[in-house]
């Protein structure tokens, strides 16, 4: 059951989201494969542009330096200042992970304002507390420990948090983050994040804009009572290359159980539309079969902007009895989806291995 759920999540997230007729006319398999290949190649190029950008290189360089907020001998702990955006299961939303610097578990923005400059000679941080008294300024070499000039500057101009208490513990979640990174006086990264929650710590709304030269990503999520909607877009030099939209409907306003999920993901010339009848899953046995999942999840692929049908996705068992995702083209021929996404996974693996981030 866990493995089935895992691959269902992959089908939702990786190639996601308005149900369509699987028997409708559309493109030939060869035309469809050309669109898929072009989309994957563009995604790989865009991903390569991000992970090899000056901004990401500078953030990786920061990982090599000691902790500016505490024990300077604690190797590479500055990576905890901001982790990559993660799914916060307590609040059910995407939220930046903040390093805890205070005993109560909070980030402690007001307590940490000031300037932190990397001293190349001593290999430690020189700290000027409360200078300035309204921001955290971090000056360091973008090349990390090997650098000799502090050519990168991170400025955190605002961090606001809200504390919540559940039956297990108390925890802080960020409600506002404003920060940027300049390398050689050129803006490379900028984040503007806002979120609001109800008294029980459930998300009411959230929005963010993240600039990573030359890309800008933005998203918004809103609570509409019995449902939640979300939209996101990715632009490169002002041109939209990706858009996402979706709605999650619950059985009640308490949001204890899902009723349905529908939405879409468009990237380059490829668009994926998905509808899942989550309520139907609630009425089934825990030991779901692949057929039950495929019958209640429709994931259709289209060309964009023409909206010509490419095929649809479904789960299947491989010869080794492993669960995988395959593409079923309009002529009913099939092809493992891994043919396309393995290229992306390899690019990410190479990045994490080169920077040893996967182990940390």
Residue frames relative to the residue before (quaternion, step in Angstrom):
aa qw qx qy qz dx dy dz
X 1.0000 0.0000 0.0000 0.0000 0.00 0.00 0.00
X 0.6465 0.5252 -0.3288 0.4451 3.59 0.95 -0.83
X 0.6728 0.4918 -0.3129 0.4556 3.58 0.96 -0.86
X 0.6205 0.5304 -0.3453 0.4630 3.59 1.01 -0.74
X 0.6549 0.5082 -0.3078 0.4669 3.57 0.94 -0.90
X 0.6276 0.5537 -0.3277 0.4383 3.57 1.02 -0.84
X 0.7184 0.4254 -0.2642 0.4828 3.57 0.82 -0.95
X 0.5720 0.5541 -0.3899 0.4624 3.59 1.13 -0.46
X 0.6351 0.5256 -0.3221 0.4654 3.57 1.01 -0.81
X 0.6228 0.5297 -0.3361 0.4676 3.58 1.02 -0.79
X 0.6542 0.5137 -0.3146 0.4574 3.56 0.93 -0.90
X 0.6411 0.5153 -0.3178 0.4716 3.58 1.07 -0.76
X 0.7944 0.4037 -0.1858 0.4140 3.54 0.64 -1.17
X 0.7412 0.4529 -0.2513 0.4270 3.56 0.77 -1.03
X 0.8388 0.1262 -0.0402 0.5281 3.59 0.80 -0.87
X 0.1315 0.9176 -0.3749 0.0106 3.52 1.27 0.46
X 0.9996 0.0110 -0.0194 0.0169 3.20 -2.09 -0.72
X 0.6411 0.3776 -0.4105 0.5271 6.11 -3.36 1.52
X 0.3077 -0.7987 0.5047 0.1126 3.36 -0.01 1.21
X 0.0693 -0.7926 0.6056 0.0144 3.56 -1.07 0.78
X 0.5912 -0.5911 0.4228 0.3497 3.55 -1.24 0.44
X 0.3844 -0.7555 0.4838 0.2176 3.58 -0.64 1.11
X 0.6766 0.4948 -0.2995 0.4558 3.59 1.18 -0.27
X 0.4411 0.7150 -0.4560 0.2936 3.63 1.24 0.05
X 0.5799 -0.5793 0.4409 0.3655 3.57 -1.23 0.50
X 0.1055 0.7975 -0.5894 0.0743 3.55 -1.21 0.42
X 0.7880 -0.3322 0.2480 0.4551 3.53 -1.26 -0.47
X 0.5364 -0.5775 0.5013 0.3571 3.52 -1.28 0.43
X 0.6762 -0.5245 0.3361 0.3934 3.56 -1.22 0.56
X 0.6634 0.5094 -0.3166 0.4473 3.60 0.92 -0.84
X 0.6412 0.5027 -0.3238 0.4810 3.60 1.02 -0.76
X 0.6448 0.5267 -0.3129 0.4571 3.55 1.01 -0.86
X 0.6636 0.5091 -0.3044 0.4559 3.59 0.93 -0.88
X 0.6168 0.5393 -0.3467 0.4566 3.58 1.08 -0.67
X 0.6473 0.5057 -0.3132 0.4767 3.60 1.00 -0.81
X 0.6521 0.5128 -0.3106 0.4640 3.57 0.95 -0.89
X 0.6646 0.5033 -0.3046 0.4607 3.59 0.90 -0.90
X 0.6611 0.5027 -0.3127 0.4610 3.57 0.93 -0.86
X 0.6500 0.5150 -0.3184 0.4593 3.59 0.97 -0.84
X 0.6688 0.4926 -0.3001 0.4690 3.58 0.94 -0.90
X 0.6476 0.5142 -0.3242 0.4594 3.59 0.96 -0.81
X 0.6574 0.4882 -0.3188 0.4774 3.60 0.99 -0.79
X 0.6342 0.5220 -0.3315 0.4642 3.58 1.01 -0.80
X 0.6494 0.5127 -0.3155 0.4646 3.57 0.97 -0.83
X 0.6500 0.5079 -0.3126 0.4710 3.60 1.01 -0.81
X 0.6688 0.4920 -0.3005 0.4695 3.57 0.95 -0.89
X 0.6443 0.5169 -0.3171 0.4659 3.57 1.00 -0.82
X 0.6384 0.5195 -0.3170 0.4711 3.55 1.03 -0.81
X 0.6386 0.5297 -0.3231 0.4551 3.58 1.04 -0.80
X 0.6547 0.5049 -0.3118 0.4683 3.59 1.06 -0.73
X 0.7550 0.4214 -0.2435 0.4396 3.59 0.63 -1.09
X 0.7113 0.3849 -0.2630 0.5262 3.58 1.24 -0.26
X 0.4028 0.7191 -0.4728 0.3116 3.57 1.25 0.32
X 0.6421 -0.5279 0.3905 0.3955 3.56 -1.25 0.41
X 0.6348 0.5523 -0.3318 0.4265 3.56 1.06 -0.75
X 0.6841 0.4601 -0.2837 0.4898 3.58 0.87 -0.94
X 0.6116 0.5428 -0.3505 0.4566 3.60 1.01 -0.75
X 0.6697 0.5006 -0.2991 0.4599 3.57 0.98 -0.86
X 0.6463 0.5029 -0.3217 0.4752 3.59 1.03 -0.73
X 0.6160 0.5165 -0.3373 0.4899 3.58 1.09 -0.68
X 0.6335 0.5366 -0.3297 0.4495 3.59 1.02 -0.79
X 0.6192 0.5462 -0.3384 0.4514 3.58 1.06 -0.73
X 0.5924 0.5975 -0.3575 0.4053 3.58 1.11 -0.66
X 0.6678 0.5291 -0.3028 0.4272 3.57 1.12 -0.61
X 0.6557 0.5287 -0.3058 0.4438 3.58 1.23 -0.32
X 0.6181 -0.5795 0.3905 0.3601 3.58 -1.23 0.42
X 0.6703 -0.5116 0.3758 0.3844 3.54 -1.38 0.11
X 0.3109 -0.7808 0.5127 0.1754 3.59 -0.51 1.16
X 0.7066 0.4617 -0.2685 0.4642 3.61 1.19 -0.33
X 0.8176 0.1703 -0.0812 0.5440 3.60 1.17 -0.07
X 0.8408 -0.0706 0.0933 0.5286 3.53 -0.88 -1.05
X 0.3178 -0.7911 0.4943 0.1700 3.59 -0.41 1.21
X 0.6326 0.5205 -0.3449 0.4582 3.58 1.22 -0.21
X 0.5230 0.6384 -0.4129 0.3853 3.57 1.27 -0.13
X 0.3384 -0.8068 0.4457 0.1895 3.56 -0.05 1.32
X 0.8933 0.0319 -0.0437 0.4462 3.49 -1.14 0.94
X 0.3888 0.7471 -0.4792 0.2470 3.61 1.13 0.33
X 0.5228 0.6398 -0.4280 0.3662 3.60 1.16 -0.23
X 0.4951 0.6391 -0.4427 0.3880 3.58 1.21 -0.19
X 0.6214 0.5689 -0.3410 0.4171 3.59 1.19 -0.46
X 0.4316 0.7016 -0.4742 0.3110 3.62 1.21 -0.16
X 0.7620 -0.1099 0.0691 0.6345 3.55 0.88 -0.97
X 0.2338 -0.7380 0.6153 0.1486 3.56 -0.79 1.01
X 0.6316 -0.4746 0.4084 0.4572 3.54 -1.27 0.02
X 0.6485 -0.5176 0.3702 0.4176 3.57 -1.18 0.55
X 0.0623 -0.8134 0.5782 -0.0113 3.56 -0.83 0.99
X 0.5076 -0.6022 0.5055 0.3524 3.55 -1.31 0.23
X 0.2247 -0.7706 0.5878 0.1006 3.53 -0.67 1.17
X 0.2795 -0.8110 0.4904 0.1537 3.58 -0.24 1.27
X 0.5877 0.5701 -0.3828 0.4279 3.61 1.16 -0.39
X 0.7803 0.2967 -0.1575 0.5276 3.57 0.95 -0.85
X 0.4029 -0.7558 0.4454 0.2608 3.59 1.25 -0.15
X 0.6763 0.4526 -0.3073 0.4934 3.56 1.04 0.69
X 0.5624 -0.5539 0.4741 0.3901 3.52 -1.32 0.18
X 0.1071 0.8058 -0.5682 0.1277 3.55 -0.72 1.05
X 0.4912 -0.6409 0.4873 0.3324 3.60 -0.96 0.76
X 0.3565 -0.7191 0.5560 0.2159 3.55 -1.00 0.83
X 0.1809 -0.8048 0.5598 0.0783 3.58 -0.76 1.05
X 0.4891 -0.6291 0.5212 0.3056 3.52 -1.16 0.69
X 0.3234 -0.7235 0.5743 0.2053 3.57 -1.03 0.80
X 0.0757 -0.8143 0.5751 0.0231 3.58 -0.71 1.07
X 0.6920 0.4527 -0.2629 0.4970 3.58 1.27 -0.24
X 0.6302 -0.5661 0.3794 0.3721 3.56 -1.18 0.55
X 0.6769 0.4923 -0.3043 0.4547 3.59 1.10 -0.58
X 0.6010 -0.6043 0.3367 0.4003 3.57 1.30 0.05
X 0.5453 0.6144 -0.4062 0.4002 3.58 1.24 0.02
X 0.6211 -0.5418 0.4145 0.3858 3.55 -1.32 0.25
X 0.2546 -0.8124 0.4907 0.1854 3.57 1.03 -0.76
X 0.0325 0.8422 -0.5364 0.0440 3.57 0.81 1.00
X 0.6937 0.4841 -0.2925 0.4459 3.61 0.74 -1.02
X 0.6773 0.4999 -0.2921 0.4539 3.57 1.04 -0.74
X 0.7536 0.4073 -0.2010 0.4751 3.60 1.17 -0.53
X 0.3889 0.7235 -0.4998 0.2747 3.61 1.21 0.07
X 0.4482 0.6466 -0.5172 0.3370 3.53 -1.11 0.77
X 0.5063 -0.6323 0.4914 0.3200 3.55 -1.32 -0.19
X 0.1189 -0.7712 0.6251 0.0192 3.53 -0.97 1.02
X 0.0036 -0.8174 0.5735 -0.0538 3.58 -0.48 1.21
X 0.4121 -0.7127 0.5148 0.2390 3.55 -0.86 1.00
X 0.2326 -0.7633 0.5917 0.1146 3.56 -0.86 1.06
X 0.3626 -0.7719 0.4841 0.1959 3.53 -0.37 1.29
X 0.6587 0.5241 -0.3165 0.4373 3.60 1.00 -0.78
X 0.7767 0.3362 -0.1854 0.4994 3.60 0.81 -0.96
X 0.2988 -0.7697 0.5006 0.2601 3.59 1.28 -0.31
X 0.6040 0.4927 -0.3692 0.5061 3.53 0.96 0.99
X 0.5590 -0.6153 0.4447 0.3334 3.55 -1.31 0.23
X 0.2352 -0.7077 0.6473 0.1578 3.55 -1.08 0.84
X 0.1405 -0.8306 0.5384 0.0236 3.56 -0.63 1.16
X 0.0922 -0.7564 0.6462 0.0420 3.55 -1.02 0.93
X 0.2363 -0.8186 0.5052 0.1371 3.61 0.11 1.27
X 0.8689 0.0852 -0.0926 0.4787 3.55 -1.14 0.88
X 0.6150 0.4643 -0.3793 0.5122 3.58 1.12 0.71
X 0.4061 -0.3906 -0.7386 0.3702 1.57 -0.13 2.53
X 0.5202 -0.6601 0.4510 0.3003 3.55 -1.27 0.21
X 0.7101 0.4245 -0.2555 0.5003 3.58 1.28 0.19
X 0.7689 0.2493 -0.1605 0.5665 3.61 1.21 0.29
X 0.3316 -0.6726 0.6125 0.2501 3.53 -1.36 0.30
X 0.0593 -0.8026 0.5932 -0.0189 3.56 -0.60 1.17
X 0.0666 -0.8085 0.5844 -0.0153 3.57 -0.70 1.12
X 0.0783 -0.7953 0.6011 0.0034 3.58 -0.57 1.21
X 0.1985 0.7858 -0.5570 0.1815 3.57 -0.73 1.02
X 0.5676 -0.5846 0.4386 0.3791 3.62 -1.23 0.29
X 0.4780 -0.6930 0.4596 0.2830 3.57 -0.79 0.99
X 0.6524 0.5108 -0.3130 0.4642 3.59 1.19 -0.47
X 0.5324 -0.6490 0.4042 0.3633 3.58 1.24 0.08
X 0.8468 -0.1577 0.1215 0.4933 3.54 -1.15 -0.69
X 0.6685 0.5056 -0.3027 0.4537 3.60 1.12 -0.57
X 0.5661 0.6330 -0.3748 0.3719 3.59 1.23 -0.31
X 0.2633 -0.7766 0.5562 0.1348 3.57 -1.15 0.61
X 0.7379 0.3117 -0.1996 0.5643 3.60 1.28 -0.15
X 0.3853 -0.7093 0.5432 0.2312 3.58 -0.97 0.89
X 0.0854 0.8421 -0.5202 0.1137 3.55 0.28 1.32
X 0.6755 0.4362 -0.2935 0.5169 3.61 1.29 0.05
X 0.0469 -0.7971 0.6020 0.0008 3.56 -1.03 0.84
X 0.1333 -0.7488 0.6463 0.0617 3.54 -0.86 1.07
X 0.0608 -0.7815 0.6207 0.0192 3.56 -0.90 0.96
X 0.1027 -0.7588 0.6423 0.0339 3.55 -0.70 1.14
X 0.1252 -0.8530 0.5054 0.0365 3.56 -0.21 1.27
X 0.8109 0.0142 -0.0303 0.5842 3.58 1.19 -0.23
X 0.0837 0.7383 -0.6677 0.0459 3.54 -1.12 0.84
X 0.0100 0.7793 -0.6258 0.0323 3.55 -0.78 1.06
X 0.1014 -0.8060 0.5830 0.0146 3.56 -1.00 0.88
X 0.1857 -0.7478 0.6240 0.1300 3.52 -1.32 0.39
X 0.3042 -0.7659 0.5422 0.1640 3.56 -0.92 0.91
X 0.0619 -0.7743 0.6294 0.0192 3.54 -1.10 0.83
X 0.1822 -0.7721 0.6009 0.0976 3.54 -1.19 0.59
X 0.0655 -0.7785 0.6232 0.0357 3.55 -0.87 0.98
X 0.7537 -0.3948 0.2599 0.4567 3.58 -1.24 -0.21
X 0.6932 0.4748 -0.2753 0.4671 3.59 1.23 -0.31
X 0.7908 -0.1929 0.1677 0.5561 3.59 0.82 -0.93
X 0.4708 -0.6064 0.5349 0.3529 3.53 -1.36 -0.20
X 0.0063 0.8087 -0.5864 0.0456 3.56 -1.02 0.76
X 0.3636 -0.7188 0.5575 0.2008 3.54 -1.27 0.58
X 0.0680 -0.7607 0.6422 0.0661 3.55 -1.16 0.65
X 0.4729 -0.6777 0.4729 0.3057 3.62 -0.96 0.74
X 0.1828 -0.7726 0.5991 0.1035 3.55 -1.06 0.80
X 0.7904 0.0596 -0.0361 0.6086 3.59 1.25 -0.29
X 0.0916 0.7630 -0.6357 0.0731 3.57 -0.95 0.96
X 0.0271 0.7636 -0.6442 0.0347 3.56 -0.90 0.98
X 0.2100 0.7806 -0.5576 0.1885 3.58 -0.59 1.12
X 0.0314 -0.7913 0.6087 0.0481 3.56 -1.24 0.38
X 0.2315 -0.7416 0.6153 0.1335 3.52 -1.37 0.34
X 0.0726 -0.7725 0.6305 0.0199 3.54 -0.88 1.04
X 0.0941 -0.7595 0.6416 0.0520 3.57 -1.09 0.80
X 0.8236 -0.0491 -0.0308 0.5642 3.58 -0.65 1.15
X 0.6801 -0.5359 0.2519 0.4324 3.54 1.01 1.04
X 0.5941 0.5266 -0.3804 0.4744 3.61 1.22 0.38
X 0.4491 -0.6896 0.4952 0.2785 3.58 -0.83 0.99
X 0.0910 -0.8190 0.5664 0.0123 3.57 -0.74 1.09
X 0.7941 0.0502 -0.0041 0.6057 3.60 1.05 -0.74
X 0.0866 0.7783 -0.6200 0.0491 3.56 -1.08 0.74
X 0.0842 -0.7994 0.5948 0.0101 3.57 -0.94 0.94
X 0.0189 0.7529 -0.6573 0.0259 3.55 -1.05 0.92
X 0.0458 0.8298 -0.5430 0.1209 3.56 -0.25 1.35
X 0.0076 0.7856 -0.6177 0.0359 3.57 -1.01 0.90
X 0.0888 0.7836 -0.6121 0.0581 3.58 -1.05 0.77
X 0.0949 -0.7700 0.6267 0.0733 3.54 -1.21 0.55
X 0.1644 -0.7962 0.5810 0.0377 3.55 -1.13 0.77
X 0.4817 -0.6263 0.5085 0.3421 3.55 -1.24 0.35
X 0.7459 -0.4310 0.2620 0.4350 3.58 -1.27 0.06
X 0.6910 0.4548 -0.2772 0.4888 3.60 1.21 -0.38
X 0.5950 -0.6113 0.3494 0.3877 3.56 1.25 0.17
X 0.4884 0.6402 -0.4490 0.3872 3.59 1.21 0.33
X 0.5574 -0.6440 0.4202 0.3132 3.53 -0.99 0.89
X 0.2022 -0.7513 0.6175 0.1152 3.56 -1.06 0.87
X 0.7676 -0.1789 0.1256 0.6024 3.56 0.98 -0.86
X 0.0079 0.7861 -0.6179 0.0158 3.54 -1.23 0.51
X 0.0744 0.7792 -0.6208 0.0434 3.55 -1.10 0.69
X 0.0177 0.8000 -0.5989 0.0314 3.54 -1.15 0.56
X 0.1205 -0.7331 0.6613 0.1037 3.49 -1.32 0.51
X 0.0341 -0.7921 0.6091 -0.0194 3.55 -0.79 1.07
X 0.1226 -0.7848 0.6065 0.0343 3.55 -0.68 1.16
X 0.0602 0.7466 -0.6601 0.0571 3.54 -0.91 1.02
X 0.4423 -0.7551 0.4119 0.2540 3.54 -0.05 1.34
X 0.6204 -0.2933 -0.7260 0.0450 1.68 -1.41 2.13
X 0.4982 0.6791 -0.4048 0.3560 3.62 1.22 0.42
X 0.0936 -0.7560 0.6428 0.0805 3.54 -1.25 0.59
X 0.0730 -0.7859 0.6140 0.0124 3.56 -0.77 1.08
X 0.0451 0.7888 -0.6128 0.0191 3.56 -1.03 0.74
X 0.0183 -0.7908 0.6117 0.0077 3.54 -1.18 0.59
X 0.0691 -0.7649 0.6357 0.0777 3.54 -1.32 0.32
X 0.0820 -0.7672 0.6357 0.0239 3.55 -1.11 0.81
X 0.0105 0.8082 -0.5885 0.0174 3.59 -0.92 0.84
X 0.3858 -0.7009 0.5635 0.2059 3.52 -1.19 0.79
X 0.0929 -0.8177 0.5679 0.0151 3.57 -0.69 1.13
X 0.7086 -0.4301 0.2497 0.5006 3.56 1.10 0.67
X 0.8344 0.0228 0.0224 0.5502 3.56 -0.10 -1.26
X 0.7713 0.2473 -0.1536 0.5659 3.58 1.27 -0.11
X 0.2073 -0.7329 0.6274 0.1624 3.53 -1.37 0.22
X 0.1393 -0.7883 0.5954 0.0688 3.56 -1.01 0.82
X 0.0483 -0.8020 0.5952 0.0146 3.52 -1.16 0.60
X 0.0427 -0.7781 0.6265 0.0160 3.54 -1.18 0.65
X 0.0092 0.7921 -0.6097 0.0277 3.56 -1.11 0.69
X 0.0475 -0.7881 0.6133 0.0217 3.55 -1.23 0.49
X 0.1604 -0.7565 0.6273 0.0924 3.53 -1.22 0.60
X 0.0512 -0.7984 0.5998 0.0085 3.55 -0.80 1.02
X 0.1614 -0.7477 0.6341 0.1132 3.54 -1.25 0.51
X 0.8270 -0.0963 0.0046 0.5538 3.55 -0.57 1.20
X 0.7571 -0.4163 0.1970 0.4633 3.56 0.98 0.93
X 0.6530 0.4866 -0.3162 0.4866 3.62 1.27 -0.18
X 0.3985 -0.7244 0.5107 0.2358 3.59 -0.78 1.04
X 0.0866 -0.8108 0.5785 0.0219 3.57 -0.75 1.06
X 0.7957 0.1220 -0.0747 0.5886 3.58 1.24 -0.29
X 0.0281 0.7788 -0.6265 0.0124 3.55 -1.08 0.75
X 0.1009 -0.7855 0.6105 0.0089 3.54 -1.12 0.79
X 0.1030 0.7822 -0.6118 0.0571 3.57 -1.05 0.74
X 0.1369 0.8127 -0.5564 0.1056 3.56 -1.01 0.70
X 0.1909 -0.7532 0.6191 0.1138 3.51 -1.35 0.39
X 0.1383 -0.7566 0.6353 0.0696 3.54 -0.98 0.94
X 0.1240 -0.7985 0.5880 0.0352 3.57 -0.70 1.12
X 0.2221 -0.7790 0.5773 0.1022 3.56 -0.92 0.98
X 0.5994 -0.5735 0.4122 0.3766 3.58 -1.24 0.36
X 0.7870 0.0607 -0.0329 0.6130 3.59 1.18 -0.61
X 0.6518 -0.5172 0.3817 0.4024 3.57 -1.29 0.25
X 0.5629 0.5961 -0.3876 0.4213 3.61 1.23 -0.27
X 0.2948 -0.8084 0.4612 0.2165 3.57 1.33 -0.35
X 0.2971 0.7652 -0.5174 0.2418 3.56 1.01 0.75
X 0.8083 0.1326 -0.0435 0.5720 3.59 1.05 -0.77
X 0.4368 -0.6928 0.5161 0.2508 3.54 -1.08 0.83
X 0.2557 -0.7396 0.5993 0.1689 3.55 -1.19 0.64
X 0.7887 -0.1801 0.1365 0.5718 3.59 0.89 -0.89
X 0.1628 -0.7469 0.6359 0.1060 3.53 -1.32 0.42
X 0.1544 0.7810 -0.6004 0.0757 3.58 -0.87 0.83
X 0.2452 0.7679 -0.5637 0.1801 3.53 -1.15 0.59
X 0.3154 -0.7377 0.5614 0.2027 3.55 -1.26 -0.33
X 0.1289 -0.7238 0.6664 0.1245 3.50 -1.41 0.32
X 0.0455 -0.7862 0.6162 0.0112 3.56 -0.84 1.01
X 0.0725 0.7749 -0.6251 0.0587 3.54 -0.88 0.98
X 0.8217 -0.0298 -0.0372 0.5679 3.55 -0.74 1.12
X 0.7959 -0.2698 0.2091 0.5000 3.63 -0.78 -1.01
X 0.6136 0.5385 -0.3404 0.4665 3.60 1.27 0.32
X 0.0113 -0.7816 0.6237 -0.0026 3.57 -1.01 0.85
X 0.1213 -0.7821 0.6098 0.0429 3.55 -0.97 0.93
X 0.1095 -0.7869 0.6062 0.0351 3.57 -0.84 1.04
X 0.0342 -0.8242 0.5647 -0.0265 3.55 -0.90 0.93
X 0.0133 -0.7477 0.6635 0.0242 3.50 -1.22 0.70
X 0.0535 -0.7887 0.6123 0.0078 3.56 -0.93 0.94
X 0.2790 -0.7418 0.5889 0.1581 3.56 -0.87 1.00
X 0.1608 -0.8405 0.5127 0.0697 3.54 0.25 1.31
X 0.6036 0.5708 -0.3619 0.4228 3.59 1.07 -0.68
X 0.6154 0.5510 -0.3479 0.4435 3.58 1.07 -0.71
X 0.6321 0.5344 -0.3344 0.4506 3.59 1.06 -0.73
X 0.6184 0.5614 -0.3436 0.4293 3.58 1.06 -0.74
X 0.7048 0.4670 -0.2542 0.4696 3.57 1.11 -0.68
X 0.6202 0.5433 -0.3410 0.4515 3.59 1.28 -0.07
X 0.6377 -0.4978 0.4164 0.4149 3.53 -1.35 0.18
X 0.6305 -0.5446 0.3937 0.3885 3.56 -1.22 0.48
X 0.6959 0.4488 -0.2702 0.4913 3.58 1.06 -0.73
X 0.0650 -0.8390 0.5402 0.0006 3.55 0.36 1.28
X 0.3396 -0.7059 0.5792 0.2256 3.55 -1.13 0.66
X 0.6313 -0.5197 0.4023 0.4116 3.56 -1.26 0.35
X 0.6236 0.5522 -0.3437 0.4336 3.57 1.03 -0.73
X 0.6415 0.5179 -0.3260 0.4626 3.59 1.01 -0.80
X 0.6456 0.5079 -0.3188 0.4728 3.57 1.01 -0.80
X 0.6810 0.4928 -0.2921 0.4561 3.58 0.84 -0.97
X 0.6506 0.5275 -0.3181 0.4442 3.61 1.07 -0.70
X 0.7770 0.3525 -0.1657 0.4945 3.57 1.12 -0.65
X 0.6895 0.3578 -0.2762 0.5660 3.57 1.30 0.17
X 0.0777 -0.7902 0.6076 0.0191 3.57 -0.69 1.09
X 0.0433 0.7901 -0.6071 0.0732 3.56 -0.63 1.15
X 0.0166 -0.8412 0.5373 -0.0577 3.55 -0.14 1.33
X 0.2800 -0.7656 0.5650 0.1275 3.56 -1.05 0.85
X 0.0415 -0.8019 0.5954 -0.0272 3.55 -1.00 0.94
X 0.4829 -0.5800 0.5484 0.3599 3.51 -1.32 0.26
X 0.1640 -0.7804 0.5965 0.0909 3.57 -1.19 0.56
X 0.5867 -0.1927 -0.7865 -0.0057 1.59 -1.86 1.70
X 0.4264 0.7469 -0.4431 0.2531 3.63 1.25 0.01
X 0.2496 -0.7952 0.5077 0.2179 3.60 1.22 -0.61
X 0.3465 0.7053 -0.5354 0.3095 3.58 0.97 0.86
X 0.5166 -0.6812 0.4321 0.2870 3.56 -0.88 1.02
X 0.2400 -0.7578 0.5957 0.1150 3.56 -0.99 0.98
X 0.6781 -0.3816 0.3172 0.5421 3.55 0.96 -0.92
X 0.3704 -0.7038 0.5366 0.2819 3.55 -1.16 -0.57
X 0.4512 -0.6778 0.5166 0.2647 3.54 -1.32 0.34
X 0.0826 0.7751 -0.6261 0.0198 3.52 -1.19 0.57
X 0.4877 -0.6372 0.5095 0.3109 3.54 -1.27 0.44
X 0.0275 0.7943 -0.6064 0.0238 3.57 -1.13 0.62
X 0.4651 -0.6409 0.5276 0.3076 3.55 -1.32 0.29
X 0.3671 -0.7077 0.5594 0.2269 3.55 -0.96 0.91
X 0.7097 -0.4319 0.3328 0.4463 3.56 -1.33 0.03
X 0.6903 0.4488 -0.2657 0.5014 3.59 1.20 -0.52
X 0.5117 -0.6722 0.3941 0.3620 3.57 1.30 0.32
X 0.4411 0.6395 -0.4924 0.3924 3.57 1.12 0.68
X 0.4313 -0.6856 0.5200 0.2712 3.57 -1.17 0.59
X 0.0455 0.7903 -0.6076 0.0648 3.57 -0.90 0.95
X 0.4427 -0.6542 0.5405 0.2895 3.55 -1.36 0.12
X 0.0457 -0.8022 0.5946 0.0290 3.58 -0.93 0.85
X 0.4086 -0.6678 0.5671 0.2559 3.52 -1.32 0.48
X 0.1438 -0.7553 0.6341 0.0822 3.58 -0.92 0.94
X 0.2693 -0.7911 0.5323 0.1351 3.56 -0.46 1.24
X 0.7173 -0.4784 0.2971 0.4102 3.57 -1.29 0.27
X 0.6853 0.4429 -0.2919 0.4990 3.61 1.16 -0.47
X 0.5427 -0.6536 0.3508 0.3940 3.60 1.40 0.30
X 0.4413 0.6349 -0.4988 0.3916 3.62 1.18 0.26
X 0.2400 -0.7953 0.5467 0.1048 3.59 -1.11 0.65
X 0.0323 -0.7709 0.6361 0.0068 3.52 -1.31 0.44
X 0.4911 -0.6568 0.4715 0.3243 3.64 -0.87 0.87
X 0.4832 -0.6729 0.4773 0.2932 3.58 -0.91 0.89
X 0.5496 0.6360 -0.3850 0.3810 3.57 1.19 -0.50
X 0.5002 0.6434 -0.4220 0.3972 3.59 1.22 -0.41
X 0.7467 0.3919 -0.1978 0.4997 3.55 1.08 -0.78
X 0.7688 0.3909 -0.2475 0.4415 3.62 0.72 -0.89
X 0.4947 0.6580 -0.4414 0.3570 3.64 1.20 -0.22
X 0.5950 0.5756 -0.3519 0.4368 3.56 1.13 -0.70
X 0.6686 0.4910 -0.2928 0.4755 3.57 1.00 -0.86
X 0.6409 0.5262 -0.3202 0.4581 3.58 0.97 -0.86
X 0.6424 0.5240 -0.3228 0.4567 3.57 1.00 -0.80
X 0.6325 0.5283 -0.3314 0.4594 3.60 0.99 -0.80
X 0.6762 0.4826 -0.2892 0.4755 3.58 0.94 -0.89
X 0.6381 0.5315 -0.3263 0.4515 3.58 0.95 -0.86
X 0.6529 0.5159 -0.3165 0.4554 3.58 0.95 -0.85
X 0.6420 0.5253 -0.3198 0.4579 3.57 1.04 -0.80
X 0.7016 0.4604 -0.2771 0.4681 3.58 0.80 -0.99
X 0.6454 0.5126 -0.3283 0.4614 3.60 1.01 -0.74
X 0.6563 0.5218 -0.3165 0.4437 3.58 0.95 -0.86
X 0.7718 0.3257 -0.1745 0.5176 3.57 1.05 -0.73
X 0.3870 -0.7629 0.4405 0.2723 3.56 1.36 0.19
X 0.3317 0.7625 -0.4922 0.2575 3.57 1.07 0.76
X 0.5857 0.6108 -0.3773 0.3763 3.55 1.14 -0.58
X 0.6938 0.4811 -0.2736 0.4608 3.58 1.15 -0.59
X 0.7016 0.5102 -0.2550 0.4271 3.58 1.21 -0.41
